[in-house]
Amino acid sequence: MAKKSVTTTKLDLNEPAEITFTSVTSSDTIQFDYEWAGDEKLVIIAKGAGTLTLMKGNSIQGVIDVAKAVTAEAAARIDAGLFKNVYGADTGKVNATVSANMSVALIQLP
């Protein structure tokens, strides 16, 4: 599977921002950074019909992939402990896959 990078839109408090969606296919591994300090939250939004799977990270909390069937649109708050890779080639990154052609966006909340 080819790794496809998705850019995170950082929101500032009380400021609207454009969200960038990236088209992905079932042959892509979606990859995005989860490297910042503080208590910011990360949200992934998926549009399209298919299954979005957040792949377990390699930390002690990364014990299971989490999949969600999407019929039109869905969103999930990402937990770094479950999904972030803490060592190896993907250090600081989260990986996900989709079962069909979909669009995804990432939002970092203040």
C-alpha positions as CSV (number, residue, x, y, z in Angstrom):
1,M,0.0,0.0,0.0
2,A,1.2,3.5,-0.9
3,K,1.4,5.9,2.0
4,K,-0.6,9.1,1.4
5,S,0.0,12.1,3.6
6,V,-2.9,14.1,4.8
7,T,-2.4,17.7,6.0
8,T,-3.9,18.8,9.3
9,T,-5.9,22.0,9.5
10,K,-5.1,23.8,12.8
11,L,-8.0,25.8,14.2
12,D,-7.6,28.8,16.4
13,L,-10.2,29.6,19.0
14,N,-13.2,31.5,17.5
15,E,-11.6,31.7,14.0
16,P,-13.2,29.9,11.0
17,A,-10.8,28.0,8.8
18,E,-11.0,26.2,5.4
19,I,-10.8,22.4,5.7
20,T,-8.8,20.5,3.1
21,F,-10.1,17.1,2.1
22,T,-7.8,14.6,0.5
23,S,-9.0,11.9,-1.8
24,V,-7.9,8.4,-0.8
25,T,-8.5,4.9,-2.2
26,S,-8.4,1.4,-0.8
27,S,-4.8,1.0,-2.0
28,D,-3.6,3.9,0.1
29,T,-2.4,4.0,3.7
30,I,-3.4,7.4,5.1
31,Q,-0.6,8.8,7.2
32,F,-0.6,12.0,9.3
33,D,1.5,13.6,12.0
34,Y,0.6,13.6,15.6
35,E,3.6,15.5,17.0
36,W,2.9,18.6,19.1
37,A,2.9,19.5,22.7
38,G,-0.1,20.6,24.7
39,D,-3.6,19.3,25.0
40,E,-4.9,19.9,21.5
41,K,-7.3,17.4,20.1
42,L,-7.2,15.8,16.6
43,V,-10.4,15.0,14.7
44,I,-10.6,13.0,11.5
45,I,-13.5,13.5,9.1
46,A,-14.4,10.9,6.4
47,K,-16.8,11.5,3.5
48,G,-18.0,8.7,1.2
49,A,-19.3,5.2,1.6
50,G,-16.9,2.7,3.0
51,T,-15.0,1.7,6.1
52,L,-12.5,3.9,7.8
53,T,-10.0,1.9,9.9
54,L,-7.6,3.7,12.4
55,M,-4.6,1.4,12.7
56,K,-3.3,0.6,16.2
57,G,0.0,2.4,17.1
58,N,3.0,0.6,18.5
59,S,2.8,2.1,22.0
60,I,1.7,0.0,25.0
61,Q,-1.9,1.3,24.5
62,G,-2.0,0.3,20.8
63,V,-3.8,-3.0,21.1
64,I,-6.5,-2.9,18.4
65,D,-7.4,-1.3,15.1
66,V,-10.7,0.6,15.2
67,A,-13.0,0.4,12.2
68,K,-16.2,2.4,11.4
69,A,-18.6,1.8,8.5
70,V,-19.3,5.2,6.9
71,T,-22.5,5.7,4.8
72,A,-22.0,9.4,4.1
73,E,-19.9,11.3,6.6
74,A,-18.3,10.5,9.9
75,A,-15.9,12.0,12.4
76,A,-13.8,10.7,15.2
77,R,-11.5,12.2,17.8
78,I,-8.1,10.5,17.7
79,D,-6.4,9.3,20.9
80,A,-2.6,9.5,20.6
81,G,-2.1,6.6,23.0
82,L,-4.0,4.2,20.9
83,F,-3.0,5.1,17.4
84,K,0.3,7.0,17.4
85,N,3.5,5.2,16.5
86,V,6.2,5.9,19.1
87,Y,9.2,4.2,17.4
88,G,10.3,2.9,14.0
89,A,9.9,4.5,10.6
90,D,6.5,5.9,11.4
91,T,7.4,7.6,14.7
92,G,5.0,10.4,15.5
93,K,2.5,9.4,12.9
94,V,-0.9,7.8,12.8
95,N,-1.9,5.4,10.0
96,A,-5.4,4.7,8.7
97,T,-7.0,2.9,5.7
98,V,-10.3,3.0,3.8
99,S,-12.2,0.2,2.0
100,A,-13.3,2.4,-0.9
101,N,-12.7,5.7,-2.5
102,M,-13.3,8.4,0.2
103,S,-12.2,11.8,1.2
104,V,-10.6,12.6,4.6
105,A,-9.7,15.7,6.5
106,L,-7.9,16.3,9.8
107,I,-8.6,19.1,12.2
108,Q,-6.5,20.0,15.2
109,L,-8.7,21.7,17.8
110,P,-7.3,24.3,20.2
